[in-house]
Each structure stands twice: as structure tokens, then as C-alpha cells.
């Protein structure tokens, strides 16, 4: 806590904003996008962007290009974003700790008069979410079973119809509200007959069949998100809202794995390294009424989202939150659940059983070994 009190912050407040953020009581929306990968950002196929709507939202908000998912599952991502705690290394908190009493973002905001809402288009028993949501403090949750009229694709509700329903639900929430909404159509295996393909294989021109399926389905998800955000804006629901968009976890095809192994295979814990490196997926904080658009290159992950929102709202960060606001001055650092992490110019990892810190670190690029790890001692 004393160390946090010494930190400095730099928040790019909008020139058009005047007054106290807390008194404005902004709504907060977390939009967690299934399998959103960094490899699709600023990529085009046949001259068309793969994710044009997300890129447009990033240009209007604060882009976090060094955001890395700290999760290997949707529930890990959910847990880390809401509690600012690291996911368990080998276990799933949603199964092992759903009876715990957590300090969480929905509880903090709920105690301040916010209505709290959670939804994913999957069945309520998946990842034990129905029980975990009660522990996390959500007062209202909706699942696949609550929308029997909607089409199902893969593991859950088709994104476009589902997000259309979410527009009405969000509009009906008592203000101020905190809403966490998750997409699911872009879930593995990606190749769904029900989802139209924007590009054929020859246009994509890539030997990786999983990538060819993925770019089409993530483009479809981007279309659904674009319409969802446009409709919220048309209803006036973004005028006093902080919107946070990020991907839940990485996906890796055999072809991608082979390419990463060629680059990182000689490092210690190579299997874990490539999973973490592959988990870089830019995130967005979108609130043009409140924040100037720009790029924040701080290294960060899900555990830093809650502290960032709380700081914008003028709310003190709980001691048990392990993350830091992305507005903290400095380059930051981010680590995944398997003890691999990054800081500016460094890749580090390996669980140190004899004390705090890590067993190894290398400079990036070039992978020159670092002898002293004192500067790389995140709290676990």
C-alpha cells in the first residue's frame, strides 16, 4: 500500500470534460471478446480490414497495444478482470473458490449504488458461472437458457442476435450500471456453417486452415460488436459510459505453434513462453467524453482493468487488488498464470520456489540473458 501511494499517474482527461467524474456517476461496460487475438489488428485481406469496427473504436479511445491476456480460459479472464487477482496456475477459480468472499469490481460499484449485470451467451453451468457470479456480487445474470428464441452457434448464442438483445437489456438497467458482456461465436473451432464467410481460401492465401476459419469468424464478431456499439450510441448510452473492450484468451494452431517455437524454442519453459507471447491482444478503453484518444504502451493485463476503472471514478483501489492502473507512469509489466511475463525490453519467467521473483529473464529483442532479476519482482 505504501508503494502504491508513491506511484504517479497521468490521465489524459478530455478537454471537453469538466467536473468531478464520481459525481457524474458514469456507467461502466466490460465487453470481453471471445478469442480476440493481436494477430488480426491492422491486418487486411483483399484490401479489407479484418476488425474495422474495433480498430475504429481504438482510434476514438485509448489503445493498449501491450495488453496480454493472463488467462487460458474465459473463466480465468472473467475472474482476473473482476477481482484483480491472478488466475490459479493449475486450477480454475470458478470451480475451486466459488464459495469464497471476494472483493470485486461489481461489489465495489454495487455498494456505491450501481446496478450490476453479467451475461454470456453460454449455458449457466458452463465454468460454474451461475454460482460464481453470486460470489462476485452480480445482482442480475443472463445466460443461453434465458433466450430460447435465439439461434445457437457452437457453444453459445450467435453474436449478432445476442448483442441485439443486450442492447435492450443494457437500456433497461437502472443507472448508473456496471455491465459485463461476453461474446462467444468466435470460439474454437471457428469453422461454422451458420456464419457467412467474408473471404474464401484463395483470398486469405494462408496455409493455416485454422487461421482461414478464424479470420472469417472474428470478422463476423467485429461486425456484431460494431452494430452493438453504434446502437448503444444512438440510444445515448455511451454519453456517460466507460467502455472497456479486451480479448479473453489466446488460441494457437499447430502452424502458429511451429512458427513461435522457431523463434522462442531455445528459451527455458518454451511451451509456456509461446502461449504467453501468443496472448498479446490489444485492449481499448473507450470514453471520448472523458478521455483524449491515444496510445498507452504500458504492459498490462486483465488484473489492471479494475484498478484503471476505479481510478477514473475516483475510487480508492482495495489493498487486495494486485493490478495497477494503466494510467500509472512507467512501462508496467504483465505476467500470465504460468509464470511467464513481459516488461519493457524484457521477457521473464519460471516460478522461483525459494523466494519472490523469477528464475530467468532475457532482453527483447535478441534474448540476451539478464543476470539480476531484482527489477522484475511482481507480487504473486
C-alpha positions in Angstrom: 0.0 0.0 0.0 2.9 2.4 0.8 4.4 1.6 -2.6 1.1 2.4 -4.3 0.9 5.8 -2.5 4.3 6.7 -4.1 3.1 6.0 -7.7 2.5 8.8 -10.1 -0.3 8.9 -12.6 -1.0 10.5 -16.0 -4.7 10.5 -17.0 -5.4 12.1 -20.4 -8.6 13.9 -19.5 -10.7 15.2 -22.4 -10.6 19.0 -22.9 -14.4 18.9 -23.1 -14.8 17.3 -19.7 -15.2 19.5 -16.7 -16.3 18.5 -13.2 -15.9 15.5 -10.9 -16.1 12.1 -12.5 -17.5 10.5 -9.4 -20.4 13.0 -9.3 -21.1 12.2 -13.0 -21.5 8.5 -11.9 -20.5 7.0 -15.3 -21.8 3.7 -16.4 -19.2 1.0 -17.0 -19.3 -1.7 -19.6 -16.8 -4.5 -19.9 -17.0 -6.2 -23.3 -15.0 -9.4 -23.3 -14.5 -10.7 -26.8 -14.0 -14.4 -27.4 -10.6 -15.4 -28.7 -9.6 -11.9 -29.8 -6.0 -12.1 -31.0 -3.4 -9.5 -31.6 -2.6 -11.0 -35.0 -5.7 -9.6 -36.6 -5.1 -5.9 -35.6 -4.2 -3.7 -38.6 -4.4 -6.7 -40.9 -6.2 -6.7 -44.2 -7.4 -9.3 -46.6 -8.2 -8.4 -50.2 -7.9 -4.8 -49.1 -10.5 -5.1 -46.3 -9.6 -4.8 -42.5 -10.3 -7.9 -40.5 -11.6 -6.0 -37.5 -12.6 -2.5 -38.8 -15.0 -1.7 -36.0 -12.6 -2.5 -33.2 -9.9 -0.5 -34.9 -12.2 2.5 -35.3 -13.2 2.3 -31.6 -9.5 2.1 -30.7 -8.9 5.3 -32.7 -11.6 7.0 -30.7 -10.3 5.7 -27.3 -7.2 4.7 -25.6 -5.5 1.7 -27.3 -3.4 -0.6 -25.1 -1.2 -2.4 -27.6 0.8 -4.3 -24.9 -2.2 -5.8 -23.2 -1.6 -9.5 -22.7 -4.2 -12.0 -21.7 -3.3 -13.5 -18.3 -5.8 -16.3 -18.9 -6.1 -19.6 -20.7 -9.9 -19.8 -20.4 -12.9 -17.5 -20.5 -13.5 -18.0 -16.8 -9.8 -17.2 -15.9 -10.2 -13.9 -17.8 -13.5 -13.2 -16.2 -12.1 -13.8 -12.7 -8.9 -11.7 -13.2 -10.7 -8.8 -14.7 -13.3 -8.6 -11.9 -11.1 -9.4 -8.9 -7.7 -8.1 -10.0 -6.3 -11.4 -8.8 -4.2 -13.8 -10.9 -5.8 -17.0 -12.1 -4.7 -20.1 -10.4 -1.8 -21.9 -12.0 -3.3 -25.3 -12.4 -6.9 -24.9 -11.1 -10.0 -22.9 -12.1 -11.2 -20.4 -9.5 -14.8 -20.7 -10.8 -14.8 -24.3 -9.7 -12.5 -24.2 -6.7 -13.4 -20.9 -5.0 -16.9 -20.0 -5.9 -17.9 -20.1 -2.2 -15.2 -17.5 -1.3 -16.0 -14.0 -0.3 -14.2 -11.8 -2.9 -13.5 -8.1 -3.1 -14.6 -7.5 -6.7 -15.4 -4.7 -9.1 -19.2 -5.4 -9.1 -19.3 -5.5 -5.3 -17.4 -2.2 -5.0 -19.6 -0.4 -7.6 -22.7 -2.1 -6.2 -22.0 -0.7 -2.8 -21.9 2.8 -4.4 -25.4 2.4 -5.9 -24.6 0.8 -9.3 -26.8 -1.9 -10.7 -24.6 -4.8 -11.7 -25.2 -7.1 -14.6 -23.4 -10.1 -16.2 -24.2 -12.0 -19.4 -22.6 -14.6 -21.7 -24.5 -16.5 -24.4 -23.5 -19.9 -23.0 -25.3 -22.2 -20.6 -25.4 -21.2 -16.9 -23.5 -24.3 -15.8 -20.5 -23.7 -18.1 -17.5 -22.8 -15.9 -19.9 -22.8 -12.9 -20.6 -19.2 -13.7 -24.1 -19.0 -12.2 -22.7 -19.8 -8.7 -19.5 -17.8 -9.2 -21.5 -14.7 -10.3 -23.3 -14.7 -6.9 -19.9 -14.7 -5.1 -18.6 -11.9 -7.3 -21.6 -9.7 -6.5 -23.7 -9.6 -9.6 -27.3 -8.8 -8.9 -28.5 -9.9 -12.4 -27.2 -12.5 -14.8 -28.5 -13.8 -18.1 -27.5 -17.0 -20.0 -28.3 -19.0 -23.1 -31.3 -20.5 -21.3 -32.9 -17.1 -20.9 -33.1 -16.6 -24.7 -34.7 -19.8 -26.1 -35.8 -17.9 -29.3 -32.2 -17.1 -30.3 -30.0 -19.2 -32.7 -27.1 -21.2 -31.2 -23.8 -21.4 -33.0 -21.0 -23.6 -31.5 -21.0 -23.3 -27.7 -23.5 -20.4 -27.4 -25.8 -17.8 -28.8 -24.9 -16.3 -32.2 -23.3 -12.9 -31.6 -25.4 -10.6 -33.7 -28.8 -11.7 -32.4 -27.4 -12.0 -28.8 -25.9 -8.5 -28.8 -29.2 -7.1 -30.2 -30.9 -8.5 -27.1 -28.1 -7.0 -24.9 -28.9 -3.5 -26.3 -32.4 -3.7 -24.9 -31.1 -5.2 -21.6 -28.5 -2.5 -21.1 -31.0 0.2 -22.0 -33.3 -1.1 -19.2 -30.6 -1.2 -16.5 -31.1 1.3 -13.6 -28.3 3.9 -13.9 -25.6 4.0 -13.1 -24.7 0.5 -14.0 -21.8 -1.9 -14.4 -22.4 -4.4 -17.2 -20.1 -7.3 -18.2 -21.0 -8.8 -21.5 -19.1 -11.6 -23.4 -19.3 -12.7 -27.0 -18.9 -16.4 -27.9 -19.4 -17.0 -31.6 -15.6 -16.7 -32.3 -14.9 -19.7 -30.1 -12.8 -22.6 -31.4 -13.2 -24.5 -33.8 -14.2 -21.3 -35.7 -15.5 -23.0 -38.9 -19.3 -22.8 -38.5 -21.6 -23.4 -41.4 -24.1 -20.9 -39.9 -21.6 -18.0 -40.2 -21.1 -16.4 -43.6 -17.6 -16.2 -44.9 -16.4 -12.8 -46.0 -13.3 -14.3 -47.7 -12.6 -17.5 -49.5 -9.4 -19.5 -49.0 -7.8 -18.1 -52.1 -8.3 -14.6 -50.9 -6.9 -15.3 -47.5 -3.9 -17.1 -49.1 -2.6 -18.7 -46.0 -1.6 -22.4 -45.4 -3.0 -22.5 -41.9 -6.6 -23.8 -42.1 -7.4 -22.7 -38.6 -6.3 -19.1 -39.4 -8.5 -19.1 -42.5 -11.5 -20.1 -40.4 -10.6 -17.7 -37.6 -10.3 -14.5 -39.6 -13.8 -15.0 -41.0 -15.5 -15.7 -37.6 -13.6 -12.9 -35.8 -14.6 -10.5 -38.6 -18.2 -11.6 -38.1 -17.8 -10.9 -34.3 -16.4 -7.5 -35.2 -19.5 -6.7 -37.3 -21.7 -7.7 -34.4 -19.7 -5.5 -32.0 -19.8 -2.6 -34.4 -23.6 -2.7 -34.6 -24.0 -3.2 -30.8 -21.8 -0.1 -30.1 -23.5 2.0 -32.8 -26.9 1.2 -31.4 -25.9 2.0 -27.8 -24.6 5.3 -29.1 -27.8 6.0 -31.0 -29.7 5.4 -27.7 -27.5 7.9 -25.9 -26.0 5.1 -23.7 -22.4 6.0 -24.5 -22.6 9.6 -23.5 -21.7 8.9 -19.9 -20.2 5.4 -20.2 -16.7 4.0 -19.8 -16.4 1.1 -22.3 -13.6 -1.4 -21.9 -13.0 -4.0 -24.7 -10.5 -6.8 -24.5 -10.0 -10.4 -25.5 -10.3 -13.3 -23.1 -7.5 -15.7 -24.1 -5.2 -16.8 -26.9 -5.7 -19.6 -29.4 -2.9 -21.4 -31.1 -3.0 -23.5 -34.2 -0.3 -26.1 -34.9 1.1 -23.9 -37.7 1.3 -20.9 -35.3 2.9 -23.1 -32.6 5.6 -24.2 -35.0 6.4 -20.6 -36.1 6.7 -19.5 -32.4 8.8 -22.4 -31.5 11.3 -21.5 -34.2 11.6 -18.1 -32.5 11.4 -18.9 -28.8 12.0 -22.7 -28.7 15.5 -22.3 -27.2 14.3 -20.4 -24.2 13.5 -22.0 -20.8 9.9 -23.1 -20.4 9.4 -22.7 -24.1 5.9 -24.2 -24.2 4.7 -21.7 -21.6 6.6 -18.8 -23.3 5.0 -19.2 -26.6 1.5 -19.4 -25.1 2.1 -16.2 -23.3 3.7 -14.4 -26.2 0.7 -15.5 -28.3 -1.6 -13.9 -25.8 -0.8 -10.3 -26.7 -4.1 -8.8 -27.7 -4.6 -5.1 -27.7 -7.4 -3.7 -25.5 -9.4 -0.5 -25.6 -10.7 2.0 -23.1 -13.4 4.0 -24.9 -14.8 7.1 -23.3 -14.3 10.1 -25.7 -16.4 12.3 -23.5 -14.0 11.7 -20.7 -10.5 10.8 -22.1 -8.4 12.0 -25.0 -7.8 9.3 -27.6 -4.3 8.0 -27.8 -2.0 5.0 -27.3 -0.9 3.8 -23.9 2.1 1.4 -24.3 2.2 0.3 -20.7 2.4 -3.5 -20.3 -0.8 -4.7 -18.7 -3.4 -7.4 -18.5 -6.8 -8.3 -17.0 -5.9 -7.6 -13.4 -5.2 -4.0 -14.3 -8.6 -3.2 -15.7 -10.4 -2.9 -12.4 -7.8 -0.5 -10.9 -7.9 1.6 -14.0 -11.7 2.0 -13.9 -11.7 2.7 -10.2 -9.0 5.4 -10.7 -11.1 7.1 -13.4 -14.1 7.0 -11.0 -12.0 8.5 -8.1 -12.4 5.3 -6.0 -9.6 4.1 -3.9 -8.1 0.7 -5.0 -8.6 -2.1 -2.5 -5.4 -3.4 -1.0 -6.2 -6.9 -2.2 -6.3 -5.8 -5.8 -2.9 -6.9 -7.3 -3.1 -4.9 -10.6 -2.2 -1.3 -11.2 -4.0 1.4 -13.1 -2.9 1.6 -16.8 -2.5 5.3 -16.1 0.4 4.7 -13.8 3.6 6.4 -15.0 6.1 3.8 -16.2 6.3 0.9 -18.6 4.5 -1.6 -16.4 4.7 -5.4 -16.5 2.4 -8.2 -17.1 2.5 -11.9 -16.2 0.3 -14.9 -17.1 -0.9 -17.7 -14.9 2.0 -19.9 -15.9 4.7 -17.5 -14.5 5.8 -16.0 -17.8 5.8 -12.3 -18.2 6.9 -9.2 -20.0 8.2 -5.7 -19.1 9.6 -3.1 -21.5 12.5 -4.8 -23.1 12.3 -8.0 -21.1 10.8 -11.4 -21.2 10.9 -13.2 -17.9 9.6 -16.4 -16.3 10.0 -19.5 -14.3 8.5 -19.9 -10.8 11.0 -19.2 -8.1 10.3 -21.6 -5.2 13.0 -20.1 -2.9 11.5 -16.5 -2.8 9.9 -13.7 -4.7 10.7 -13.0 -8.4 11.5 -15.3 -11.3 14.2 -17.8 -12.3 15.2 -16.3 -15.6 14.9 -13.1 -17.8 16.1 -12.2 -21.3 16.2 -8.9 -23.0 14.0 -8.4 -26.0 14.8 -8.5 -28.9 17.9 -10.7 -29.1 17.3 -12.7 -25.9 20.5 -11.7 -24.1 20.3 -13.2 -20.6 19.7 -10.9 -17.6 21.7 -11.8 -14.5 19.8 -9.8 -11.9 16.0 -10.1 -11.6 15.5 -7.6 -8.8 13.6 -5.2 -11.0 11.2 -8.0 -12.1 9.5 -9.0 -8.8 5.8 -8.7 -9.3 3.6 -9.8 -6.4 2.1 -13.3 -6.7 
